[in-house]
Amino acid sequence: MKPETISTKSVFEGRVFDVRVDTVREGDVEYERDIVVHKGSAVIVPLFEDGTVALVRQWRHAAGEYLLEIPAGSLEVGEDPLTGAIRELEEEIGVKAENIEKLCEFYVSPGFVTEKMHLYLATGLTHVGQKLEPDELITLGRHSLTDLQKMIANGHICDAKTIIGIQLTQALSKT
């Protein structure tokens, strides 16, 4: 039997996420959980014909450093994840894909965040030009899957969604 949510109290409403406190009953035990509510994200691995993958480099204030990442973005309310992936691919990388394949979906940190990421692989890429948002201060780079594996191993790539995307893409390219 699933635990029961007895009450929910909204404590913050923001542009990217909200925060609530839930009181939960599980059997005879009651407890509170702080929950970050997020609409979900679309994440996409842009794999070019030459075997390279495009990554964005951007400042991540919470991490306190520039990170290399595959393109990703928050979904709009009710937006289909595939639609979000197509949008983010064009906005951040400046390409359209002939083929988009869903690789998986996963929770970012299910202990306290509702965000689910929907991961896609894009191939058959055609350049159309970036459509960056005003606060998207990113640079692009393309790397081979072999180099990306080395960058993960030596800590140059430490973003979880990027590691998952690269590992799944590498595994698919070997089959």
C-alpha positions as CSV (number, residue, x, y, z in Angstrom):
1,M,0.0,0.0,0.0
2,K,1.4,3.4,-1.0
3,P,2.0,6.1,1.6
4,E,-0.8,8.7,1.9
5,T,-0.2,12.5,1.5
6,I,-2.1,14.1,4.3
7,S,-1.4,17.7,3.5
8,T,0.6,19.9,1.1
9,K,1.8,23.4,1.8
10,S,3.3,25.6,-1.0
11,V,6.3,27.5,0.3
12,F,7.8,29.0,-2.9
13,E,6.7,29.6,-6.5
14,G,9.4,30.4,-9.0
15,R,10.0,30.8,-12.7
16,V,11.7,27.4,-13.0
17,F,10.4,25.4,-10.1
18,D,8.1,25.5,-7.0
19,V,8.7,24.1,-3.6
20,R,6.2,22.5,-1.3
21,V,6.2,20.6,2.0
22,D,4.2,17.4,2.1
23,T,3.0,15.7,5.3
24,V,3.0,11.9,4.5
25,R,1.6,8.9,6.4
26,E,3.1,5.5,5.9
27,G,1.5,3.0,8.1
28,D,1.6,4.4,11.6
29,V,4.5,6.9,10.8
30,E,3.9,10.5,9.8
31,Y,6.7,12.6,8.3
32,E,7.4,15.7,6.2
33,R,9.1,15.9,2.9
34,D,10.4,19.0,1.1
35,I,9.6,18.7,-2.6
36,V,11.0,20.7,-5.5
37,V,8.3,20.6,-8.2
38,H,9.6,20.8,-11.8
39,K,7.7,20.3,-15.1
40,G,10.4,18.0,-16.5
41,S,13.1,18.4,-19.1
42,A,13.9,17.4,-22.6
43,V,17.5,16.3,-23.2
44,I,19.0,15.4,-26.6
45,V,22.3,14.0,-27.9
46,P,23.1,15.6,-31.2
47,L,25.1,13.0,-33.1
48,F,26.6,14.2,-36.4
49,E,27.4,12.1,-39.4
50,D,31.2,12.3,-38.6
51,G,30.6,10.7,-35.2
52,T,30.9,13.8,-33.2
53,V,28.5,15.0,-30.5
54,A,27.8,18.7,-29.9
55,L,28.0,19.9,-26.3
56,V,27.2,23.3,-24.8
57,R,29.6,25.0,-22.3
58,Q,27.8,27.2,-19.9
59,W,28.1,28.7,-16.4
60,R,26.1,26.7,-13.9
61,H,25.8,29.0,-10.9
62,A,24.6,26.3,-8.4
63,A,27.7,24.2,-9.3
64,G,30.0,27.3,-9.3
65,E,31.7,26.3,-12.6
66,Y,31.3,26.1,-16.3
67,L,30.0,22.6,-17.4
68,L,30.0,20.7,-20.6
69,E,26.5,19.4,-21.3
70,I,24.3,18.0,-24.0
71,P,21.5,20.4,-24.9
72,A,18.5,20.4,-22.6
73,G,15.7,22.5,-21.4
74,S,12.7,22.6,-19.2
75,L,9.4,21.6,-20.7
76,E,6.5,24.0,-20.9
77,V,3.3,23.1,-19.0
78,G,1.7,20.2,-20.9
79,E,4.4,20.2,-23.6
80,D,5.3,16.8,-25.2
81,P,8.9,15.9,-24.4
82,L,9.7,15.2,-28.1
83,T,8.5,18.7,-29.0
84,G,10.7,20.1,-26.2
85,A,13.7,18.2,-27.5
86,I,13.2,19.4,-31.0
87,R,12.9,23.0,-29.7
88,E,16.1,22.8,-27.6
89,L,18.1,21.2,-30.4
90,E,17.4,24.1,-32.6
91,E,17.7,26.8,-29.9
92,E,21.0,25.7,-28.4
93,I,22.8,23.8,-31.2
94,G,21.1,25.3,-34.3
95,V,20.2,22.1,-36.0
96,K,17.1,20.2,-37.1
97,A,17.1,16.4,-37.0
98,E,15.9,13.9,-39.6
99,N,15.7,11.2,-37.0
100,I,15.0,11.4,-33.3
101,E,14.9,8.3,-31.1
102,K,13.9,8.2,-27.4
103,L,16.7,6.5,-25.4
104,C,15.2,6.6,-21.9
105,E,13.7,8.8,-19.2
106,F,15.0,9.2,-15.7
107,Y,14.5,11.2,-12.5
108,V,17.1,13.7,-11.6
109,S,17.1,13.3,-7.8
110,P,13.9,11.5,-6.8
111,G,14.4,12.0,-3.1
112,F,13.2,15.6,-3.3
113,V,12.8,16.7,-7.0
114,T,9.8,15.7,-9.2
115,E,11.8,16.5,-12.4
116,K,11.9,13.7,-15.0
117,M,14.3,14.0,-17.9
118,H,13.4,12.6,-21.3
119,L,16.5,11.7,-23.3
120,Y,16.7,11.5,-27.1
121,L,19.3,10.8,-29.7
122,A,19.2,13.0,-32.8
123,T,20.8,12.1,-36.1
124,G,20.6,13.3,-39.7
125,L,21.4,16.9,-38.5
126,T,21.0,20.0,-40.7
127,H,22.3,23.4,-39.7
128,V,19.5,26.0,-39.3
129,G,21.1,28.5,-36.9
130,Q,20.8,28.9,-33.1
131,K,17.9,30.6,-31.5
132,L,19.3,31.3,-28.1
133,E,17.3,32.9,-25.3
134,P,18.8,36.2,-24.0
135,D,20.2,34.5,-20.9
136,E,21.7,31.5,-22.7
137,L,25.4,32.4,-22.7
138,I,26.8,29.3,-24.2
139,T,29.6,28.2,-26.5
140,L,29.5,25.0,-28.6
141,G,32.0,22.3,-29.1
142,R,32.0,19.0,-31.0
143,H,33.8,15.9,-29.7
144,S,34.1,12.3,-30.8
145,L,32.5,9.6,-28.6
146,T,36.0,8.3,-27.8
147,D,37.1,11.7,-26.6
148,L,33.9,12.1,-24.6
149,Q,34.5,8.8,-22.8
150,K,38.0,10.1,-21.8
151,M,36.5,13.4,-20.7
152,I,34.0,11.6,-18.5
153,A,36.8,9.4,-17.0
154,N,39.0,12.3,-16.2
155,G,36.3,14.5,-14.7
156,H,36.0,17.1,-17.5
157,I,32.4,16.1,-17.9
158,C,30.6,15.7,-14.6
159,D,26.9,16.5,-15.6
160,A,24.8,13.4,-15.0
161,K,22.4,13.8,-18.0
162,T,25.4,14.2,-20.3
163,I,27.1,11.2,-18.9
164,I,23.9,9.1,-19.3
165,G,23.4,10.4,-22.9
166,I,26.9,9.7,-24.0
167,Q,27.1,6.3,-22.4
168,L,23.8,5.2,-24.1
169,T,24.9,6.7,-27.4
170,Q,28.2,4.9,-27.2
171,A,26.5,1.6,-26.4
172,L,24.1,2.0,-29.3
173,S,26.9,2.8,-31.7
174,K,28.5,-0.6,-30.8
175,T,25.4,-2.6,-31.7
